[in-house]
Amino acid sequence: GLFTGRSGANLKVGDQAVVYVRPEAISLSAGADANGLHAVAEQLEFEGATAMLHAKTDSGYRLAAALPHHRLAEAPTAGTNVRLSFAASQALVLAHA
């Protein structure tokens, strides 16, 4: 898909790239955010004040989102379709090696 973020040197529009986003920068989303993607929740691991949501995208990529304690009531169960998003300022885009 198309995502925006902070890019490394020598990366041009249209180049193949990899997007790196920390789990705490990924959040549950209800809308059609610019950097959003659909996934299926696979597992939820409670880690004190947060929970780590493991999900798999329609393309087969696995990712993790750290949900803060005030969002745990909204945490999806395994098998639930979710929409996840991240701010462009939180994404690092590097050339695909």
Disulfide bonds with the S-S distance in Angstrom:
none
